[in-house]
Amino acid sequence: MRAREVNELSSYFPIDAVIPDGKPQIEWLSMPDVEFSEPFFHQTVERVRQDNAHDSVFTDLDTLLLVAKVRPAVQPAGMIFHTSRCGSTLVANACRALDATRVIAEAPVIDKLVSRLFTDAESGSTKELLYLSLVRAAVQSFARHGSNAVDRYFVKFAPTSILHIKSLRRAWPNVPFLILFRDPIEVTVSNLRTRPEWMIPDSNPGVAAAIIGADVERLQSITDEEFCARALGRYYVAAESVVDERTTRLFDYNQLSLQTLTQILEFFGVTPSAQELVRIERSLLSHAKDPSRSFRPDSADKKAAASGQVIEAVEKWALAPYQRLARQTHRK
């Protein structure tokens, strides 16, 4: 199966990278007429799976590369990176409010392929080039139009992906990169309340150790507060490494507003129409991750809730790089 397999996948999107029985594979789901309307990609997949007419298939990794080769290479209009709980979903929702636009938010197939760079590929190695080719192919697969045509598409990465932003920049040298960040005390409090997968070391100890720059053996002795603060510090340093690039913009969470969202879209090459601006402004009234809830500013509450362990860990591992990043961002 090659040409036939690729043709049969014309209505499928890659949804995950899995390793059944030790063999890396790509899972594809039939999604011919699907609107990516949910805040996160996995929520769209869950909705689609409820319809038995949409089935999934598994292929080898090289099929992903073949599918990319037979389709035009359409570049994303912009890529969104973030340091966790800092407004990236708000920005993605603003992009989603644009006409004829697709937003792919934290698709597991992309983020798991990026995570392979943590543990399985040295910088400049053949393996790194292979994984970057797979990541490019996965991203490109979401540009396919189908019956619901789009003029542009955006990709939002999981927070851990920022650790490889320089490698990803080599893959997309001319695509606008947006980086969002936030006060590490607020982020740590939020992540301790509702732990994201990257803060559950047992799910993948090798990747968890690489995220914070520690040995796997040390994970058991590291508190949740320290783990989060160490990760955030490394996220901020990674953001610092590209802060001066022409095609990179950074925004602190406390800068986000209708005006700055408009600036972000213009950075992505889009001037919103009056109707699109109305939709974007309306989206600001709702909780970004749960549109059924109203938005309520919570920065003060999060800071007030910070324990002594949170403050100590943040001051040791994350505060200095955050402050450097904030000074550079607010100067511009």
C-alpha positions as CSV (number, residue, x, y, z in Angstrom):
1,M,0.0,0.0,0.0
2,R,1.4,3.4,-0.9
3,A,-0.4,5.5,-3.5
4,R,-3.6,3.7,-2.6
5,E,-3.1,4.1,1.1
6,V,-2.4,7.8,0.7
7,N,-5.5,8.3,-1.5
8,E,-7.7,6.4,1.1
9,L,-6.5,8.9,3.8
10,S,-7.7,11.9,1.9
11,S,-10.6,12.4,4.4
12,Y,-8.5,11.6,7.5
13,F,-6.5,13.7,9.9
14,P,-3.7,12.4,12.0
15,I,-4.9,12.5,15.6
16,D,-2.2,10.8,17.7
17,A,1.3,9.2,17.7
18,V,1.2,5.9,19.5
19,I,3.5,2.9,20.2
20,P,1.5,-0.3,20.3
21,D,3.7,-3.4,20.9
22,G,6.8,-1.2,20.7
23,K,6.1,-0.1,17.1
24,P,5.6,3.7,16.5
25,Q,2.4,4.4,14.5
26,I,0.2,7.3,13.5
27,E,-3.5,7.1,14.3
28,W,-5.8,8.7,11.7
29,L,-9.5,9.6,12.1
30,S,-12.0,10.1,9.3
31,M,-13.0,13.8,9.6
32,P,-14.2,14.9,6.2
33,D,-16.6,17.7,7.1
34,V,-15.5,18.6,10.7
35,E,-15.4,22.1,12.1
36,F,-12.5,22.5,14.6
37,S,-14.7,24.6,16.9
38,E,-13.7,23.4,20.4
39,P,-10.9,25.1,22.4
40,F,-8.7,22.0,22.1
41,F,-8.1,19.5,19.3
42,H,-8.8,16.5,21.6
43,Q,-12.3,17.8,22.3
44,T,-13.1,17.9,18.6
45,V,-11.8,14.3,18.3
46,E,-14.0,13.2,21.2
47,R,-17.0,14.8,19.6
48,V,-16.3,13.1,16.3
49,R,-15.7,9.7,17.9
50,Q,-19.3,9.8,19.2
51,D,-20.4,9.4,15.5
52,N,-19.8,5.8,14.5
53,A,-19.5,6.8,10.9
54,H,-16.1,8.2,11.6
55,D,-13.5,5.4,11.9
56,S,-9.8,5.4,12.7
57,V,-6.9,3.6,11.1
58,F,-3.2,3.1,12.0
59,T,-0.2,3.5,9.7
60,D,3.5,3.5,10.0
61,L,5.3,6.9,10.5
62,D,6.5,7.1,6.9
63,T,2.9,7.3,5.6
64,L,2.6,10.7,7.3
65,L,5.6,11.8,5.2
66,L,4.0,10.4,2.0
67,V,0.7,12.1,2.7
68,A,2.6,15.4,3.1
69,K,4.4,14.9,-0.2
70,V,1.3,14.5,-2.3
71,R,-0.4,17.6,-1.0
72,P,0.7,21.3,-1.5
73,A,2.9,22.6,1.3
74,V,0.6,25.3,2.9
75,Q,2.4,27.2,5.6
76,P,0.6,28.1,8.8
77,A,-0.4,31.7,9.2
78,G,1.0,31.6,12.6
79,M,2.2,29.4,15.5
80,I,1.3,29.9,19.1
81,F,3.7,28.9,21.9
82,H,3.1,29.4,25.6
83,T,4.4,28.7,29.0
84,S,1.1,27.2,30.4
85,R,-2.0,28.8,31.7
86,C,-1.1,32.2,30.2
87,G,-3.8,33.1,27.6
88,S,-2.9,30.9,24.7
89,T,-6.5,29.6,24.5
90,L,-7.8,33.1,24.5
91,V,-5.5,33.9,21.5
92,A,-6.5,30.7,19.7
93,N,-10.2,31.6,20.2
94,A,-9.6,35.0,18.7
95,C,-8.0,33.3,15.7
96,R,-10.9,30.9,15.5
97,A,-13.3,33.9,15.3
98,L,-11.9,34.8,11.9
99,D,-13.8,33.8,8.8
100,A,-12.5,30.7,6.9
101,T,-9.9,29.9,9.5
102,R,-8.8,26.7,11.1
103,V,-7.1,26.4,14.5
104,I,-5.4,23.3,15.6
105,A,-4.9,23.5,19.4
106,E,-2.4,21.1,21.0
107,A,-3.0,18.1,18.8
108,P,-1.4,15.1,20.4
109,V,0.1,13.9,17.2
110,I,2.1,17.1,16.9
111,D,3.1,17.4,20.6
112,K,4.1,13.8,21.0
113,L,6.3,13.9,17.9
114,V,7.9,17.1,19.3
115,S,8.4,15.3,22.7
116,R,10.5,12.7,21.0
117,L,13.1,15.5,20.6
118,F,13.5,15.5,24.4
119,T,14.7,11.9,24.8
120,D,15.5,10.5,21.4
121,A,17.4,13.0,19.3
122,E,20.5,15.1,19.9
123,S,20.6,18.6,18.3
124,G,21.8,18.4,14.7
125,S,21.5,14.6,14.6
126,T,19.8,12.6,11.8
127,K,17.1,11.6,14.3
128,E,16.4,15.3,15.0
129,L,16.0,16.0,11.3
130,L,13.7,12.9,11.0
131,Y,11.4,14.0,13.8
132,L,11.3,17.6,12.5
133,S,10.2,16.2,9.1
134,L,7.5,14.2,10.9
135,V,6.4,17.3,12.8
136,R,6.3,19.4,9.6
137,A,4.3,16.7,7.9
138,A,1.8,16.5,10.8
139,V,1.3,20.2,10.8
140,Q,0.9,20.4,7.0
141,S,-1.7,17.6,7.1
142,F,-4.1,20.0,8.9
143,A,-4.0,22.5,6.0
144,R,-6.1,20.2,3.9
145,H,-9.3,21.9,2.9
146,G,-12.0,19.3,2.2
147,S,-15.5,20.5,1.8
148,N,-15.1,23.2,4.5
149,A,-12.5,25.3,2.8
150,V,-10.3,27.6,4.9
151,D,-8.1,30.5,3.9
152,R,-5.6,30.1,6.7
153,Y,-4.7,27.9,9.7
154,F,-3.0,28.4,13.0
155,V,-1.2,25.8,15.2
156,K,-1.0,26.1,19.0
157,F,1.6,23.9,20.6
158,A,1.5,22.3,24.1
159,P,3.7,24.3,26.6
160,T,6.5,21.7,26.6
161,S,7.1,22.3,22.9
162,I,8.7,25.7,23.6
163,L,11.8,23.9,24.9
164,H,12.5,23.1,21.2
165,I,11.4,26.4,19.7
166,K,14.8,27.0,18.1
167,S,14.6,23.6,16.3
168,L,11.0,24.3,15.3
169,R,12.1,27.8,14.0
170,R,14.5,26.0,11.6
171,A,11.5,24.0,10.3
172,W,9.5,27.2,9.7
173,P,11.9,30.1,9.4
174,N,9.4,32.5,8.0
175,V,6.2,31.7,9.9
176,P,5.3,34.2,12.7
177,F,5.9,32.7,16.1
178,L,3.9,34.1,19.0
179,I,5.0,33.3,22.6
180,L,2.8,33.9,25.6
181,F,3.9,33.8,29.2
182,R,2.7,34.7,32.7
183,D,3.8,35.4,36.3
184,P,5.2,32.0,37.5
185,I,3.4,32.2,40.8
186,E,0.0,32.5,39.1
187,V,0.9,29.6,36.7
188,T,2.2,27.3,39.4
189,V,-0.9,27.8,41.6
190,S,-3.1,27.1,38.6
191,N,-1.2,24.0,37.6
192,L,-1.3,22.6,41.2
193,R,-5.0,23.0,41.3
194,T,-5.6,21.2,38.0
195,R,-2.5,19.3,36.9
196,P,-1.8,19.1,33.2
197,E,-0.3,15.9,31.8
198,W,3.2,17.3,31.6
199,M,3.1,17.7,35.4
200,I,2.4,14.0,36.0
201,P,6.0,12.5,35.8
202,D,4.8,8.9,36.1
203,S,3.1,9.1,32.7
204,N,6.5,9.5,31.0
205,P,9.4,9.7,33.4
206,G,12.0,10.2,30.6
207,V,10.2,13.2,29.1
208,A,9.4,14.6,32.6
209,A,13.1,14.5,33.6
210,A,14.0,16.2,30.3
211,I,11.5,18.9,30.8
212,I,13.1,20.1,34.1
213,G,16.7,19.1,33.2
214,A,17.1,16.5,35.9
215,D,17.9,12.8,36.1
216,V,15.0,10.3,36.1
217,E,16.2,9.0,39.4
218,R,15.6,12.4,41.0
219,L,12.0,12.7,40.0
220,Q,10.7,11.0,43.1
221,S,12.4,13.4,45.4
222,I,11.2,16.6,43.6
223,T,8.0,18.2,44.9
224,D,5.2,19.3,42.6
225,E,6.0,22.9,43.4
226,E,9.6,22.5,42.4
227,F,8.8,20.5,39.3
228,C,6.5,23.2,38.0
229,A,8.8,26.1,38.9
230,R,11.8,24.3,37.3
231,A,9.8,23.7,34.1
232,L,8.6,27.3,33.9
233,G,12.1,28.6,34.4
234,R,13.3,26.5,31.4
235,Y,10.2,27.7,29.3
236,Y,11.1,31.3,30.0
237,V,14.8,30.7,29.1
238,A,13.7,29.1,25.8
239,A,11.5,32.1,25.0
240,E,14.5,34.4,25.8
241,S,16.6,32.6,23.2
242,V,14.4,33.8,20.3
243,V,13.1,37.1,21.7
244,D,15.1,39.2,19.2
245,E,14.0,37.4,16.1
246,R,12.1,39.5,13.6
247,T,9.3,36.9,13.2
248,T,8.8,36.3,16.9
249,R,6.6,38.3,19.2
250,L,6.1,37.9,23.0
251,F,3.2,39.0,25.2
252,D,2.8,38.8,28.9
253,Y,-0.6,37.6,30.0
254,N,-1.3,40.9,31.7
255,Q,-1.0,42.7,28.4
256,L,-3.8,40.8,26.7
257,S,-6.8,42.9,25.6
258,L,-8.9,43.4,22.5
259,Q,-6.3,45.9,21.3
260,T,-3.4,43.5,21.8
261,L,-5.3,40.6,20.3
262,T,-5.8,42.8,17.2
263,Q,-2.0,43.5,17.2
264,I,-1.4,39.7,17.4
265,L,-3.6,39.1,14.4
266,E,-1.9,41.8,12.5
267,F,1.4,40.2,13.3
268,F,0.0,37.0,11.8
269,G,-0.9,39.1,8.7
270,V,-4.6,39.4,9.3
271,T,-6.6,42.6,9.6
272,P,-9.9,41.6,11.3
273,S,-13.1,42.9,9.8
274,A,-15.7,44.8,11.9
275,Q,-17.8,41.6,12.2
276,E,-14.7,39.5,13.2
277,L,-13.8,42.1,15.8
278,V,-17.3,41.9,17.3
279,R,-16.9,38.1,17.6
280,I,-13.5,38.4,19.2
281,E,-14.7,41.0,21.7
282,R,-17.6,38.7,22.5
283,S,-15.2,35.8,23.1
284,L,-13.4,37.9,25.8
285,L,-16.5,37.8,28.0
286,S,-16.4,34.0,28.3
287,H,-13.9,31.7,30.0
288,A,-11.5,30.7,27.2
289,K,-11.5,27.0,28.0
290,D,-15.2,26.8,28.9
291,P,-17.5,29.2,26.9
292,S,-20.4,28.3,29.2
293,R,-18.7,30.2,32.0
294,S,-18.1,34.0,32.3
295,F,-14.6,35.2,32.4
296,R,-13.4,36.6,35.8
297,P,-9.9,38.0,36.3
298,D,-8.1,35.7,38.8
299,S,-4.5,36.9,39.0
300,A,-4.9,38.4,42.4
301,D,-6.7,35.3,43.7
302,K,-3.9,33.1,42.5
303,K,-1.2,35.2,44.1
304,A,-3.1,35.2,47.4
305,A,-3.4,31.5,47.3
306,A,0.3,30.8,46.8
307,S,1.8,28.7,49.5
308,G,5.2,29.2,51.0
309,Q,6.5,26.2,49.0
310,V,5.2,27.7,45.8
311,I,6.9,31.1,46.5
312,E,10.2,29.5,47.5
313,A,10.3,27.2,44.4
314,V,9.4,30.1,42.0
315,E,12.0,32.4,43.5
316,K,14.7,29.7,43.2
317,W,13.9,28.4,39.7
318,A,11.6,30.7,37.7
319,L,11.4,34.3,38.9
320,A,14.6,35.7,37.4
321,P,14.1,34.4,33.8
322,Y,10.4,35.6,34.0
323,Q,11.5,39.1,35.1
324,R,14.1,39.3,32.3
325,L,11.5,38.3,29.8
326,A,8.9,40.7,31.2
327,R,11.4,43.6,31.0
328,Q,12.2,42.9,27.4
329,T,8.6,42.5,26.4
330,H,7.3,45.6,28.1
331,R,10.2,47.7,26.6
332,K,8.9,47.0,23.1
